[in-house]
Amino acid sequence: MVRVLDSRRLVLERHLVYLPRIQLVDLSPAELQAVLETWTAYAGLTTFGPVQGTNVQGAVMERQLRRIWREGRSLTEKMQTRLEILADLRKYNYNLAYLLGSMAVASQYNAQAAPANDRLMTRGATVVAAGAQVEATEVDQNDGPAGRLAEQQAQENYRESVERVEKANDRAIIANTQAANANQQATDYQANCVAISTRLAGLGIHVPGAPTFYPVPPLTLQAEEDAERKAN
């Protein structure tokens, strides 16, 4: 009984025991045909997505997949190529979903970082002004009590300004770090989408490698597999 069939392995179960992984290339034509007759293999090769029905992009992709199947030189090549393509399409949708989510989060963090940075600049300017005030009110012993009081007040204002700028700096660091991490995540997921798109293009399957992105829709691909089964 076929338990797992994907682009990396075929796993069979016999007498309630999972057998060691098998590569499709190691199977004879008769064994491959037997695998194709199982429901697990048939479903894995003929469907993509959780629901029936597709759209214009999906219809185009289904034609591309059928052409690639017909051009396969052997059943092994047809099955292996189909499995690799479907695996990449799943990875593409996975990365695209996280890309869109990361872009939304990055936008939110960028919006939060902007006022934090503005607040830090304002606090910094206040520290500079407070420091200048301290220098202006420094007195010698002849300035009397009023001068010393002004100097003490200026120093207290300066200390408070420094505390406020330190807190503003901490908040800005947190906000900028969150924004940078979210932006990097979005960049990484987009790079994954581009890499997968490039790899699929080499096989004759076209998915967006740059904005505007859209997910791969459900695909139905029974016709060529049905023909293969009837032919053998």
Contacts in CASP RR format, 6 or more apart in sequence:
PFRMAT RR
TARGET T0000
AUTHOR 0000-0000-0000
METHOD contacts of the structure
MODEL  1
MVRVLDSRRLVLERHLVYLPRIQLVDLSPAELQAVLETWTAYAGLTTFGP
VQGTNVQGAVMERQLRRIWREGRSLTEKMQTRLEILADLRKYNYNLAYLL
GSMAVASQYNAQAAPANDRLMTRGATVVAAGAQVEATEVDQNDGPAGRLA
EQQAQENYRESVERVEKANDRAIIANTQAANANQQATDYQANCVAISTRL
AGLGIHVPGAPTFYPVPPLTLQAEEDAERKAN
1 12 0 8 1.000
1 13 0 8 1.000
1 14 0 8 1.000
1 38 0 8 1.000
2 10 0 8 1.000
2 11 0 8 1.000
2 12 0 8 1.000
2 13 0 8 1.000
2 35 0 8 1.000
2 38 0 8 1.000
2 40 0 8 1.000
2 41 0 8 1.000
3 11 0 8 1.000
3 12 0 8 1.000
3 13 0 8 1.000
3 18 0 8 1.000
3 40 0 8 1.000
4 10 0 8 1.000
4 11 0 8 1.000
4 40 0 8 1.000
5 11 0 8 1.000
5 35 0 8 1.000
5 40 0 8 1.000
5 41 0 8 1.000
5 44 0 8 1.000
5 45 0 8 1.000
5 83 0 8 1.000
6 83 0 8 1.000
6 87 0 8 1.000
7 80 0 8 1.000
7 83 0 8 1.000
7 84 0 8 1.000
7 86 0 8 1.000
7 87 0 8 1.000
8 21 0 8 1.000
9 21 0 8 1.000
9 22 0 8 1.000
9 23 0 8 1.000
10 21 0 8 1.000
10 22 0 8 1.000
10 23 0 8 1.000
10 24 0 8 1.000
10 27 0 8 1.000
10 35 0 8 1.000
11 18 0 8 1.000
11 19 0 8 1.000
11 21 0 8 1.000
11 22 0 8 1.000
12 18 0 8 1.000
12 19 0 8 1.000
12 22 0 8 1.000
13 19 0 8 1.000
24 32 0 8 1.000
24 76 0 8 1.000
24 79 0 8 1.000
24 80 0 8 1.000
25 76 0 8 1.000
25 80 0 8 1.000
27 35 0 8 1.000
27 76 0 8 1.000
29 74 0 8 1.000
29 75 0 8 1.000
29 232 0 8 1.000
32 75 0 8 1.000
32 76 0 8 1.000
32 79 0 8 1.000
33 75 0 8 1.000
33 229 0 8 1.000
33 232 0 8 1.000
35 41 0 8 1.000
36 42 0 8 1.000
36 45 0 8 1.000
36 75 0 8 1.000
36 79 0 8 1.000
36 225 0 8 1.000
36 228 0 8 1.000
36 229 0 8 1.000
37 229 0 8 1.000
41 79 0 8 1.000
42 225 0 8 1.000
44 83 0 8 1.000
44 86 0 8 1.000
45 79 0 8 1.000
45 82 0 8 1.000
45 83 0 8 1.000
45 86 0 8 1.000
45 221 0 8 1.000
45 225 0 8 1.000
46 220 0 8 1.000
46 221 0 8 1.000
46 222 0 8 1.000
46 225 0 8 1.000
47 218 0 8 1.000
47 219 0 8 1.000
47 220 0 8 1.000
47 221 0 8 1.000
48 86 0 8 1.000
48 89 0 8 1.000
48 90 0 8 1.000
48 216 0 8 1.000
48 218 0 8 1.000
48 219 0 8 1.000
48 221 0 8 1.000
49 218 0 8 1.000
49 219 0 8 1.000
50 218 0 8 1.000
51 218 0 8 1.000
52 218 0 8 1.000
52 220 0 8 1.000
53 217 0 8 1.000
53 218 0 8 1.000
53 220 0 8 1.000
54 62 0 8 1.000
54 217 0 8 1.000
54 218 0 8 1.000
54 219 0 8 1.000
54 220 0 8 1.000
55 217 0 8 1.000
57 214 0 8 1.000
57 216 0 8 1.000
57 217 0 8 1.000
58 216 0 8 1.000
58 217 0 8 1.000
58 218 0 8 1.000
58 219 0 8 1.000
60 206 0 8 1.000
61 205 0 8 1.000
61 206 0 8 1.000
61 207 0 8 1.000
61 216 0 8 1.000
61 217 0 8 1.000
61 219 0 8 1.000
62 219 0 8 1.000
62 220 0 8 1.000
62 221 0 8 1.000
64 204 0 8 1.000
64 205 0 8 1.000
64 206 0 8 1.000
65 82 0 8 1.000
65 85 0 8 1.000
65 205 0 8 1.000
65 219 0 8 1.000
65 221 0 8 1.000
66 221 0 8 1.000
66 223 0 8 1.000
66 224 0 8 1.000
68 81 0 8 1.000
68 82 0 8 1.000
68 85 0 8 1.000
68 203 0 8 1.000
68 204 0 8 1.000
68 205 0 8 1.000
69 78 0 8 1.000
69 81 0 8 1.000
69 82 0 8 1.000
69 221 0 8 1.000
69 224 0 8 1.000
70 224 0 8 1.000
72 78 0 8 1.000
72 81 0 8 1.000
75 228 0 8 1.000
78 228 0 8 1.000
81 203 0 8 1.000
82 221 0 8 1.000
84 203 0 8 1.000
85 200 0 8 1.000
85 203 0 8 1.000
85 205 0 8 1.000
88 196 0 8 1.000
88 199 0 8 1.000
88 200 0 8 1.000
88 205 0 8 1.000
89 200 0 8 1.000
89 205 0 8 1.000
89 207 0 8 1.000
89 216 0 8 1.000
89 219 0 8 1.000
91 192 0 8 1.000
91 196 0 8 1.000
92 193 0 8 1.000
92 196 0 8 1.000
92 197 0 8 1.000
92 200 0 8 1.000
92 207 0 8 1.000
92 215 0 8 1.000
92 216 0 8 1.000
93 215 0 8 1.000
93 216 0 8 1.000
95 189 0 8 1.000
95 192 0 8 1.000
95 193 0 8 1.000
95 196 0 8 1.000
96 189 0 8 1.000
96 193 0 8 1.000
96 213 0 8 1.000
96 215 0 8 1.000
97 215 0 8 1.000
98 185 0 8 1.000
98 189 0 8 1.000
99 186 0 8 1.000
99 189 0 8 1.000
99 190 0 8 1.000
99 192 0 8 1.000
99 193 0 8 1.000
99 213 0 8 1.000
100 213 0 8 1.000
101 186 0 8 1.000
102 182 0 8 1.000
102 185 0 8 1.000
102 186 0 8 1.000
102 189 0 8 1.000
103 186 0 8 1.000
105 182 0 8 1.000
105 185 0 8 1.000
106 179 0 8 1.000
106 182 0 8 1.000
106 183 0 8 1.000
106 185 0 8 1.000
106 186 0 8 1.000
108 182 0 8 1.000
109 175 0 8 1.000
109 178 0 8 1.000
109 179 0 8 1.000
109 182 0 8 1.000
109 183 0 8 1.000
110 179 0 8 1.000
110 182 0 8 1.000
110 183 0 8 1.000
112 175 0 8 1.000
112 178 0 8 1.000
112 179 0 8 1.000
113 172 0 8 1.000
113 175 0 8 1.000
113 176 0 8 1.000
113 178 0 8 1.000
113 179 0 8 1.000
116 168 0 8 1.000
116 171 0 8 1.000
116 172 0 8 1.000
116 174 0 8 1.000
116 175 0 8 1.000
116 176 0 8 1.000
117 172 0 8 1.000
117 175 0 8 1.000
117 176 0 8 1.000
119 168 0 8 1.000
119 171 0 8 1.000
119 172 0 8 1.000
120 165 0 8 1.000
120 168 0 8 1.000
120 169 0 8 1.000
120 171 0 8 1.000
120 172 0 8 1.000
122 168 0 8 1.000
123 161 0 8 1.000
123 164 0 8 1.000
123 165 0 8 1.000
123 168 0 8 1.000
123 169 0 8 1.000
124 161 0 8 1.000
124 165 0 8 1.000
124 168 0 8 1.000
126 161 0 8 1.000
126 164 0 8 1.000
126 165 0 8 1.000
127 158 0 8 1.000
127 161 0 8 1.000
127 162 0 8 1.000
127 165 0 8 1.000
129 161 0 8 1.000
130 154 0 8 1.000
130 157 0 8 1.000
130 158 0 8 1.000
130 160 0 8 1.000
130 161 0 8 1.000
130 162 0 8 1.000
131 154 0 8 1.000
131 158 0 8 1.000
131 161 0 8 1.000
133 154 0 8 1.000
133 157 0 8 1.000
133 158 0 8 1.000
134 151 0 8 1.000
134 154 0 8 1.000
134 155 0 8 1.000
134 158 0 8 1.000
136 154 0 8 1.000
137 147 0 8 1.000
137 150 0 8 1.000
137 151 0 8 1.000
137 153 0 8 1.000
137 154 0 8 1.000
138 151 0 8 1.000
139 147 0 8 1.000
139 148 0 8 1.000
139 150 0 8 1.000
139 151 0 8 1.000
193 208 0 8 1.000
193 209 0 8 1.000
193 213 0 8 1.000
194 209 0 8 1.000
194 210 0 8 1.000
196 207 0 8 1.000
197 206 0 8 1.000
197 207 0 8 1.000
197 208 0 8 1.000
197 209 0 8 1.000
198 209 0 8 1.000
200 206 0 8 1.000
200 207 0 8 1.000
207 216 0 8 1.000
208 214 0 8 1.000
END
